[in-house]
Amino acid sequence: MIPDEKDIPDVDLDVAYYDKALAALSGYVLASENTNGKLTKHKNGIYFQQVPVDPETGFSAFPYQEAEELNYYKIDILHVRVYELVKSEELLQQLLEEPVDWEWFLDERFFDSDDGRYRLTHLANHHYLCEMYPPQSIEDVAVLLAVIRPRKSYLIGEPWEKIKSIIWDKLPEENPNNEAKKYYFKKSHGIAYALLVTLHARLIAKHFNGEELEESEFFV
């Protein structure tokens, strides 16, 4: 049955281990996409609704864009390596409550570690941007993450206050060449990702301070 028309939720589940997460779930259908006319597996998406299944592939019979038009909603299971460093729910809560030293975002070690687990997630290639606009809050980090998305990257170089005043707006002048289809962040996405980035900064700081963290037992 096709669901009644409604706003399609945008749900991401962040996990440390994608395969383990899928193994712990049941009753889902793997999302699909159209690749050169062939039905292939979507990298992250699954459905918990009764989506028609292609008998040959076992994936959703509708590529995810068509499924969305039919009001099926995809949940993306995202592999986030940061959570490999979070052993337990108790540690996660503790980390989220700890203060942030905003000087971390100016420290090159947080951006160029040889070990990928200790390169700042989402901002590792944007140390220059943190130097241009040093963040002082979670919302500042959210703005930095939003401004590197294709639809808003034209703002880089503008005054910080101007960027903050319009970063979450959909402006008509951004659309002269079908810009509306370019990827951008909603504010809710930006804040959520910013919390992840600052969590990672705390973990990296602990590593540089000699506190080695055990492998996750919490985020499968």
ChimeraX attribute file (.defattr): number of C-alpha atoms within 10 A of each C-alpha:
attribute: neighborCount
match mode: 1-to-1
recipient: residues
	/A:1	8
	/A:2	12
	/A:3	12
	/A:4	9
	/A:5	10
	/A:6	8
	/A:7	8
	/A:8	13
	/A:9	11
	/A:10	10
	/A:11	12
	/A:12	14
	/A:13	13
	/A:14	19
	/A:15	20
	/A:16	23
	/A:17	18
	/A:18	17
	/A:19	12
	/A:20	12
	/A:21	17
	/A:22	13
	/A:23	9
	/A:24	8
	/A:25	9
	/A:26	8
	/A:27	9
	/A:28	14
	/A:29	20
	/A:30	23
	/A:31	28
	/A:32	28
	/A:33	22
	/A:34	15
	/A:35	11
	/A:36	7
	/A:37	7
	/A:38	10
	/A:39	19
	/A:40	18
	/A:41	20
	/A:42	18
	/A:43	13
	/A:44	17
	/A:45	21
	/A:46	24
	/A:47	20
	/A:48	15
	/A:49	15
	/A:50	14
	/A:51	22
	/A:52	15
	/A:53	16
	/A:54	13
	/A:55	9
	/A:56	8
	/A:57	13
	/A:58	15
	/A:59	23
	/A:60	25
	/A:61	21
	/A:62	21
	/A:63	19
	/A:64	23
	/A:65	15
	/A:66	14
	/A:67	21
	/A:68	13
	/A:69	12
	/A:70	15
	/A:71	17
	/A:72	25
	/A:73	24
	/A:74	24
	/A:75	18
	/A:76	18
	/A:77	21
	/A:78	17
	/A:79	18
	/A:80	16
	/A:81	17
	/A:82	24
	/A:83	25
	/A:84	20
	/A:85	23
	/A:86	23
	/A:87	16
	/A:88	16
	/A:89	13
	/A:90	10
	/A:91	13
	/A:92	15
	/A:93	10
	/A:94	10
	/A:95	17
	/A:96	14
	/A:97	10
	/A:98	10
	/A:99	9
	/A:100	18
	/A:101	13
	/A:102	15
	/A:103	11
	/A:104	20
	/A:105	26
	/A:106	18
	/A:107	13
	/A:108	14
	/A:109	17
	/A:110	21
	/A:111	20
	/A:112	15
	/A:113	14
	/A:114	9
	/A:115	7
	/A:116	13
	/A:117	16
	/A:118	23
	/A:119	21
	/A:120	28
	/A:121	22
	/A:122	14
	/A:123	19
	/A:124	18
	/A:125	12
	/A:126	16
	/A:127	19
	/A:128	13
	/A:129	19
	/A:130	18
	/A:131	12
	/A:132	14
	/A:133	19
	/A:134	19
	/A:135	20
	/A:136	13
	/A:137	14
	/A:138	20
	/A:139	17
	/A:140	19
	/A:141	24
	/A:142	25
	/A:143	24
	/A:144	27
	/A:145	23
	/A:146	26
	/A:147	23
	/A:148	19
	/A:149	14
	/A:150	14
	/A:151	20
	/A:152	23
	/A:153	14
	/A:154	12
	/A:155	16
	/A:156	15
	/A:157	11
	/A:158	9
	/A:159	11
	/A:160	16
	/A:161	9
	/A:162	10
	/A:163	18
	/A:164	17
	/A:165	9
	/A:166	13
	/A:167	23
	/A:168	18
	/A:169	11
	/A:170	14
	/A:171	10
	/A:172	9
	/A:173	8
	/A:174	14
	/A:175	13
	/A:176	8
	/A:177	9
	/A:178	8
	/A:179	14
	/A:180	14
	/A:181	10
	/A:182	13
	/A:183	12
	/A:184	21
	/A:185	21
	/A:186	14
	/A:187	16
	/A:188	11
	/A:189	15
	/A:190	23
	/A:191	20
	/A:192	13
	/A:193	20
	/A:194	24
	/A:195	16
	/A:196	21
	/A:197	21
	/A:198	24
	/A:199	22
	/A:200	24
	/A:201	23
	/A:202	18
	/A:203	23
	/A:204	25
	/A:205	17
	/A:206	13
	/A:207	13
	/A:208	12
	/A:209	9
	/A:210	9
	/A:211	11
	/A:212	12
	/A:213	14
	/A:214	11
	/A:215	14
	/A:216	17
	/A:217	14
	/A:218	17
	/A:219	20
	/A:220	18
